[in-house]
C-alpha cells in the first residue's frame, strides 16, 4: 500500500505500511465460517490472506509521532518465511519525508510482535533503538503479560522489541489512560488483550482513533466478527459496541491496523449494521 496523507485539524496524518504479510484466514476470523468471510477476502491455497501492518505518522507541528512500528526486520529466517514479511516501514517513512532521527515519539498500542517490530534493529547482534531520539510509550500491563511468557501467546511477545528500551529508560510504560503529547492520548480498550490501547488523535475539533487490533480491518466491523487471536472475545464485542457508540455520532476517523486497502474511514450505523461511510 502506498502512503496516504490527510489533515486532521492542525495535524497531518500519513498512513505508513510495513508491507503486506500473510496470515491464516481462520486466525483472523475466529468462529466466522469461511463461506462468509471469503466474500470479503479470498484466501490462497494455504488458507492465508494478505494483510498490512499500518503505522501512522502524525506531524503535530511541534512533534513527529509514530504510532505502531509493524513487524520489523528481526524475525528469524523461518519466521520471515512463515509471514512473508516485507520490512517496508523505513522505506515508506522515507517516502513520507521522515528519517528515523526525525521521530520524537513512538507509541505501541500493545506489544505483539507485529505492532512493535521496528522499535529496535540488531546492530552486531544487539537490539538498539531504530528511532534514536524518540521517547517510546507502551501499556505497562502488556509488558507484564508478555513477560509471563504464557503458553497461549508467548510467540507474540519478542522481548528484544522492548526490553532493551525499557532497560535504557528510552521506553516508558504507562497504565490506563494518558496524554502523551497535546492532542495525542491513549486509552485501554480490552478484549484483544487485557491492556491494549486505542490511540486518540485530536485537533481542531476532529478526532481520529487508532483502534488497533480491536477492529483490525474493514472486514471486522460486525461486532461478532472477532479474531481467534483475541484473548477475551466477549470483551471485544463489548468494547466494539462502546467504541461505535461514540465513534459514529462524533464522526471519528477509524484507523485500521491490518487493512491492506483502507487505512482509515468514517463509519456509519444503518439499522444496526456498521459500515464504511461513503466519503
Ligand atoms: Zn495483536
Boltz pocket constraint, residues with backbone or C-beta under 6 A from the ligand:
constraints:
  - pocket:
      binder: B
      contacts: [[A, 110], [A, 112], [A, 115], [A, 192], [A, 213]]
      max_distance: 6.0
